[in-house]
Amino acid sequence: MTKNEIRFEMIQKRDAIDPDEARRASALITERIISLPEYEKAEDVFLYASFRSEAATRELILKTLEKKGKAYLPKVVSMTKMIFVKVTSLEEVRKGFRGIFEPIREEAAKVIPPVIIVPLVAFDDKGTRLGYGGGYYDRTLPAYKGKSLIAAAAFSVQYHGDIPCEENDVRMDAVITEKEVIRIP
């Protein structure tokens, strides 16, 4: 299957999750993330604002703001560039690129966080992440690879046995689902 075929199939699967089940699963994913040793020790954490049927991150963002006093969220600043920006409240976030909530400010973070949580459409057991195809994370994450735990939040139904991986695709160090934390060796 091509990436686009996998993307189409997996978005349909994710969209088909019962809303109550998605809320329950998202809460479990949040608990797994905040229980990660890397998260517990972290002063700075990069997160994402969930969109459509992605694993919901509102509670994760709120808990991070409560525990750490800040969180960093992505902001698209051009058709090829995304940055992470510090927020200290959800008052500092508005709908932006493609209707996704993002920080109002455009001041790029100057920290290397111990943990980065990213969204995805599909994943495999090699840590291959399939996104929406814009390449924003694949262009941004190399600066953090090997320095931060790069983990995707996903529902277990988003697993796909084999996703084509290209040279510029950044593999995940872990995938956190409602069922487990999958560490990629």
N, C-alpha and C positions, 0 to 999 in steps of 0.2 A: 504494500500500500504506500501511496505517496503521503507526504506530510499533510497536504490539504485534505486528502481522503480521511486520514486518521483524525485530523482536526474536526472535520465535519461530524464524523461518527461520535467522537468523544464529547463534543459540545452537546450533541443530542442526548447522550447518556446522562451528562451532568444536568442538563435542563429538565430531564425526566424525574429527577430525585424529588420525592414528596417534600413540600416545604417544611413540614414539621420534622421530618427526618434530616433535612439539610441543616436546620437550626440545631438539632441534637448533635449531629456529627460535627458541625462547626464548633460547638461548645467543647466537645471532646478534643478536637484539634487544638483549640486554644489552650486547654489544660495541659496537653502534651508539650506544647511549645514552652509555656511558662515553667514547666518542670524540667526542661533541658538544663543540664549543669552549665552549659555555655550561656544560656539566657539568664539563669539565676545570678551568675557572677558579672554579667555585662552591665556596664554603665550606659552604653549606647547600643541601640537596636534599630536596624533598618527593617521596616515593615512595608506593607502595601495596603491600599484601600480597596476592598473587594468590589467587584463589578459584576453585575448580572448574577449568574448562578455559581460564581466562584465560592470557595470556602469563605464564609463571612469572617471579617477581621475587625469589625467595630468593637466588640468586647475585648479583643486582644489589644487593640490600640488604646482603649480606655484603661485597661489593667496596666499596660506599659506606662502610660502617662501617670497613673496613680503610684506605681512602684518606683519609677525611675525619674519622674518629673518631666520627661520628654520622650519623644519618639521621632523617627525620621521616616518621611514618606516620599515616594517618587513624584517628580514633576517633569513633564515633557516640556522642554524649552525650545526645541526645534524639531524638524521632521526626522532628524537623525540622533538627537541627544536627549538623554534623560539624566536628571540629577536627583540626589536625595537631599531633602530640606528638613531642618529641625522644626518640630511643632511642639508646643507646650499645652495646647488645648485644641479641641475640635472646632473652636471658633476661628482657628487659623487655617481652615480647610474649606474649599469651595469646589463646585463642579468645574472641571477643566477639560483637558484633552479627551475627546470621545465620550464626554459625560462622566468621566471617572473623577472621583474626589481627589484633589491634590492640594498641596500647600499654596497659600496665596503668595507668599514671598518667593524670591528666586535666588536665595543665598545658598549655594552648594555647601553641603557638609564637608568639613575638613577633618573628619575622624575616620579611622578604620574600625568599624564595629566588630565585636566578637561574633555577632549573629546577624544574618540577613535572611529574612523570610520573603519568599517570592511566590507569585501565583503561577499557575500553569493550566494547560488544557489537558495534557496527558504526560505520563512518565513511564519509564521502564525500569527494570532492576539494575541497569548499569548507570542510573542517575541521569539519563538523557531526559531533558525537559523540552516539551513541545509547547510553545506559547501561541499567541495569535498570529505570529508571522511578521511583526513589525521590526523585530531585532533589537528593541530597546534594551532589554536585559542582557542579551548577548554582547552588546557593545559596552555596557556599563560594568558588568560583573568581573571581567578579567582584571580590573584594578584591585579587586578584593580576593581573588582566587588564591588559596593557600594562606591567606591572612585571616579570613573570616569563615565561620561555618555558614555555607550557603545552603539553605534548606527550603524546600517547596512545601506549601500547605496544599493538601489535595484530598478529595474524597477517594476512598479505595476503588470506586468504579472507574476512576480516571487512569487506572493502570492499563497499559497496552504492552503486550509482550515484546515488541521490537520496534523502536522508533528510529528512523534513519538519522544518523548523527553526522553533521558536517563539521569541517575544521573549525569554524567560528562558533559552534554551539558550545555553551558552557555547561558542563555536567554538574549536577547537584552533589553535595556532600551527604545530604540526607533528604528524605521525603517524610513528612509527617501527615498521617491520615488519622481518621477516627479510630482505626483499629491498632495502629502501631507506629513506632518511629523506625524507619528503615535507614540504617546507616549504610552508605555506599563505600565499599572498601577502596 
